[in-house]
């Protein structure tokens, strides 16, 4: 999922937070790292669009909403998007690569072992 700079910055704030945040809590750290002034409504629009795209989960909290990433990082979002768009065909490709690529097979084996240990 291609994102603009502000969308990427918003995602970075939410990934670092490790918990759902309201728009104001997303805006505040952005103000200190960006040269231009950001309006609350601008950030609210961005988080709303990211939620509509499936990158963020929107949950009612009091009279407003809080937002949390739907994946733990950029790679997770990319995989979700590929699976959403291509479904079983994407899974078939992911499974077939290790059969023809010894490095990919070894990487997959290590990842599976790490998952089992966790």
Backbone as CSV, one residue per row, in Angstrom:
resi,resn,N_x,N_y,N_z,CA_x,CA_y,CA_z,C_x,C_y,C_z
1,UNK,0.847,-1.164,0.000,0.000,0.000,0.000,0.896,1.231,0.000
2,UNK,0.853,1.978,-1.070,1.659,3.180,-1.172,1.034,4.269,-0.303
3,UNK,1.864,4.932,0.487,1.384,5.987,1.365,2.212,7.234,1.162
4,UNK,1.584,8.364,1.459,2.300,9.627,1.436,3.128,9.778,2.693
5,UNK,3.904,10.835,2.737,4.786,11.083,3.875,4.004,11.238,5.173
6,UNK,2.918,12.010,5.147,2.140,12.204,6.369,1.508,10.889,6.827
7,UNK,0.999,10.101,5.904,0.445,8.794,6.278,1.511,7.923,6.926
8,UNK,2.707,7.917,6.355,3.806,7.125,6.932,4.173,7.622,8.324
9,UNK,4.206,8.941,8.491,4.530,9.505,9.806,3.462,9.148,10.838
10,UNK,2.196,9.188,10.428,1.101,8.802,11.329,1.252,7.341,11.737
11,UNK,1.530,6.477,10.763,1.707,5.057,11.075,2.876,4.870,12.031
12,UNK,3.967,5.590,11.827,5.124,5.466,12.724,4.763,5.845,14.157
13,UNK,3.993,6.924,14.329,3.572,7.331,15.673,2.756,6.215,16.319
14,UNK,1.824,5.645,15.568,0.969,4.596,16.131,1.731,3.306,16.390
15,UNK,2.678,2.957,15.539,3.485,1.758,15.801,4.322,1.939,17.064
16,UNK,4.887,3.104,17.249,5.702,3.349,18.447,4.848,3.360,19.717
17,UNK,3.599,3.765,19.606,2.731,3.903,20.781,2.398,2.562,21.420
18,UNK,2.288,1.508,20.624,1.975,0.172,21.141,0.585,0.098,21.796
19,UNK,-0.245,1.112,21.586,-1.618,1.102,22.095,-2.442,2.031,21.220
20,UNK,-3.748,1.858,21.209,-4.598,2.746,20.412,-4.512,4.185,20.920
21,UNK,-4.539,5.127,19.982,-4.437,6.539,20.332,-5.564,7.345,19.702
22,UNK,-6.002,8.407,20.404,-6.916,9.348,19.771,-6.125,10.266,18.826
23,UNK,-6.836,10.974,17.990,-6.178,11.842,16.996,-5.234,12.835,17.665
24,UNK,-5.650,13.449,18.758,-4.804,14.456,19.429,-3.462,13.854,19.833
25,UNK,-3.457,12.630,20.317,-2.209,11.979,20.736,-1.343,11.598,19.541
26,UNK,-1.936,11.503,18.358,-1.156,11.280,17.140,-0.581,12.608,16.655
27,UNK,-1.381,13.656,16.757,-0.980,14.984,16.282,0.204,15.551,17.056
28,UNK,0.176,15.451,18.369,1.198,16.102,19.194,2.629,15.720,18.820
29,UNK,2.973,14.429,18.688,4.355,14.117,18.302,4.687,14.569,16.874
30,UNK,3.684,14.619,16.005,3.929,15.057,14.627,4.290,16.527,14.574
31,UNK,3.704,17.318,15.455,3.987,18.764,15.481,5.458,19.042,15.730
32,UNK,6.088,18.204,16.560,7.484,18.454,16.920,8.475,17.949,15.872
33,UNK,8.023,17.124,14.936,8.963,16.548,13.969,8.774,17.046,12.549
34,UNK,7.739,17.833,12.296,7.459,18.300,10.938,7.661,19.809,10.864
35,UNK,8.228,20.289,9.771,8.488,21.727,9.644,7.205,22.559,9.485
36,UNK,6.183,21.994,8.840,4.946,22.746,8.626,3.960,22.488,9.761
37,UNK,3.077,23.440,9.975,2.042,23.280,10.993,0.987,22.294,10.498
38,UNK,0.560,21.443,11.371,-0.497,20.489,11.044,-1.751,20.835,11.830
39,UNK,-2.868,20.809,11.145,-4.142,21.028,11.818,-4.679,19.700,12.326
40,UNK,-5.435,19.772,13.410,-6.088,18.594,13.963,-6.931,17.923,12.882
41,UNK,-7.662,18.701,12.106,-8.550,18.140,11.088,-7.779,17.416,9.987
42,UNK,-6.562,17.870,9.706,-5.733,17.190,8.705,-5.366,15.789,9.182
43,UNK,-4.922,15.693,10.429,-4.540,14.391,10.980,-5.778,13.513,11.131
44,UNK,-6.894,14.107,11.517,-8.127,13.345,11.630,-8.514,12.753,10.267
45,UNK,-8.367,13.516,9.209,-8.662,13.017,7.863,-7.723,11.879,7.490
46,UNK,-6.442,12.026,7.800,-5.455,10.997,7.460,-5.746,9.695,8.205
47,UNK,-5.997,9.761,9.512,-6.257,8.518,10.244,-7.561,7.881,9.779
48,UNK,-8.532,8.699,9.444,-9.801,8.166,8.940,-9.589,7.437,7.610
49,UNK,-8.809,8.028,6.725,-8.523,7.381,5.431,-7.703,6.103,5.613
50,UNK,-6.746,6.126,6.533,-5.964,4.920,6.804,-6.861,3.811,7.365
51,UNK,-7.838,4.188,8.180,-8.799,3.200,8.695,-9.647,2.660,7.547
52,UNK,-10.077,3.536,6.654,-10.873,3.092,5.505,-10.083,2.146,4.600
53,UNK,-8.772,2.348,4.527,-7.903,1.489,3.707,-7.551,0.174,4.414
54,UNK,-7.877,0.072,5.697,-7.580,-1.147,6.445,-6.241,-1.140,7.154
55,UNK,-5.513,-0.028,7.120,-4.221,0.038,7.798,-4.383,0.306,9.290
56,UNK,-5.511,0.940,9.663,-5.791,1.230,11.064,-7.149,0.668,11.444
57,UNK,-7.252,0.310,12.711,-8.531,-0.107,13.274,-9.075,1.066,14.081
58,UNK,-10.330,1.399,13.856,-10.983,2.512,14.558,-11.944,1.928,15.585
59,UNK,-11.778,2.358,16.848,-12.624,1.863,17.928,-13.214,3.049,18.691
60,UNK,-14.520,2.983,18.953,-15.158,4.059,19.715,-14.592,4.063,21.126
61,UNK,-14.271,5.265,21.611,-13.739,5.443,22.959,-14.354,6.721,23.506
62,UNK,-15.313,6.575,24.398,-16.030,7.753,24.889,-16.832,8.377,23.755
63,UNK,-16.652,9.673,23.544,-17.368,10.360,22.471,-16.587,10.364,21.155
64,UNK,-15.363,9.875,21.186,-14.531,9.874,19.992,-14.059,8.479,19.625
65,UNK,-12.952,8.444,18.914,-12.372,7.185,18.466,-10.900,7.129,18.830
66,UNK,-10.397,5.921,18.945,-8.960,5.687,19.029,-8.573,4.818,17.837
67,UNK,-7.321,4.898,17.467,-6.830,4.211,16.274,-5.615,3.377,16.612
68,UNK,-5.562,2.190,15.995,-4.438,1.274,16.203,-4.099,0.608,14.869
69,UNK,-2.819,0.353,14.618,-2.439,-0.341,13.382,-3.016,-1.750,13.334
70,UNK,-3.353,-2.200,12.144,-3.873,-3.556,11.968,-2.759,-4.566,11.744
71,UNK,-1.531,-4.093,11.617,-0.361,-4.972,11.468,0.774,-4.356,12.280
72,UNK,1.749,-5.175,12.632,2.812,-4.679,13.514,3.899,-3.867,12.816
73,UNK,3.918,-3.872,11.488,4.906,-3.067,10.767,4.515,-2.950,9.291
74,UNK,5.339,-2.259,8.534,5.087,-2.034,7.105,4.983,-3.343,6.327
75,UNK,5.848,-4.290,6.651,5.809,-5.586,5.958,4.489,-6.303,6.224
76,UNK,4.013,-6.226,7.451,2.742,-6.852,7.785,1.592,-6.247,7.000
77,UNK,1.611,-4.920,6.847,0.577,-4.263,6.039,0.663,-4.696,4.588
78,UNK,1.880,-4.817,4.075,2.062,-5.224,2.680,1.533,-6.638,2.451
79,UNK,1.829,-7.540,3.366,1.346,-8.916,3.230,-0.177,-8.957,3.300
80,UNK,-0.760,-8.208,4.241,-2.223,-8.159,4.335,-2.841,-7.680,3.025
81,UNK,-2.231,-6.659,2.424,-2.765,-6.119,1.174,-2.652,-7.135,0.035
82,UNK,-1.516,-7.815,-0.056,-1.344,-8.846,-1.093,-2.377,-9.959,-0.906
83,UNK,-2.547,-10.395,0.321,-3.524,-11.462,0.586,-4.948,-10.993,0.301
84,UNK,-5.239,-9.741,0.645,-6.569,-9.206,0.373,-6.846,-9.150,-1.130
85,UNK,-5.848,-8.722,-1.888,-6.041,-8.556,-3.330,-5.997,-9.857,-4.101
86,UNK,-5.125,-10.785,-3.676,-4.887,-11.986,-4.488,-5.297,-13.291,-3.826
87,UNK,-5.621,-13.260,-2.547,-6.148,-14.428,-1.855,-5.298,-15.678,-1.976
88,UNK,-5.959,-16.775,-2.355,-5.293,-18.080,-2.430,-4.135,-18.101,-3.419
89,UNK,-4.223,-17.321,-4.493,-3.124,-17.289,-5.463,-1.844,-16.768,-4.815
90,UNK,-1.966,-15.762,-3.955,-0.788,-15.235,-3.257,-0.219,-16.277,-2.305
91,UNK,-1.091,-16.954,-1.564,-0.639,-17.994,-0.641,0.083,-19.096,-1.406
92,UNK,-0.455,-19.493,-2.551,0.182,-20.531,-3.371,1.588,-20.112,-3.787
93,UNK,1.766,-18.857,-4.139,3.102,-18.371,-4.518,4.049,-18.369,-3.315
94,UNK,3.546,-17.904,-2.151,4.386,-17.908,-0.950,4.848,-19.318,-0.607
95,UNK,3.981,-20.286,-0.793,4.304,-21.677,-0.463,5.241,-22.284,-1.495
96,UNK,5.101,-21.914,-2.760,5.901,-22.538,-3.810,7.333,-22.014,-3.876
97,UNK,7.581,-20.807,-3.404,8.935,-20.236,-3.491,9.974,-21.097,-2.774
98,UNK,9.745,-21.521,-1.520,10.762,-22.344,-0.858,11.061,-23.662,-1.578
99,UNK,10.133,-24.150,-2.355,10.372,-25.407,-3.074,11.443,-25.243,-4.147
100,UNK,11.629,-24.041,-4.659,12.598,-23.819,-5.739,13.777,-22.954,-5.322
101,UNK,13.733,-22.386,-4.137,14.789,-21.474,-3.680,15.315,-21.959,-2.328
102,UNK,16.506,-22.576,-2.318,17.037,-23.125,-1.061,17.197,-22.073,0.038
103,UNK,17.574,-20.833,-0.311,17.721,-19.782,0.705,16.361,-19.445,1.323
104,UNK,15.342,-19.370,0.499,14.002,-19.086,1.007,13.519,-20.238,1.881
105,UNK,13.844,-21.457,1.497,13.441,-22.626,2.284,14.085,-22.579,3.670
106,UNK,15.360,-22.244,3.727,16.066,-22.158,5.001,15.505,-21.016,5.853
107,UNK,15.234,-19.876,5.235,14.657,-18.743,5.952,13.293,-19.128,6.536
108,UNK,12.468,-19.815,5.761,11.160,-20.251,6.232,11.300,-21.231,7.399
109,UNK,12.247,-22.144,7.296,12.477,-23.100,8.377,12.850,-22.368,9.671
110,UNK,13.763,-21.384,9.573,14.171,-20.614,10.753,12.998,-19.837,11.350
111,UNK,12.199,-19.226,10.494,11.049,-18.462,10.977,10.039,-19.361,11.687
112,UNK,9.798,-20.536,11.139,8.873,-21.465,11.782,9.400,-21.924,13.131
113,UNK,10.703,-22.182,13.224,11.302,-22.569,14.498,11.165,-21.456,15.518
114,UNK,11.398,-20.211,15.089,11.272,-19.077,16.002,9.846,-18.936,16.514
115,UNK,8.873,-19.168,15.648,7.465,-19.087,16.037,7.137,-20.153,17.080
116,UNK,7.683,-21.347,16.887,7.417,-22.446,17.813,8.037,-22.173,19.175
117,UNK,9.189,-21.493,19.202,9.872,-21.195,20.450,9.170,-20.065,21.216
118,UNK,8.496,-19.200,20.498,7.854,-18.026,21.139,6.618,-18.379,21.917
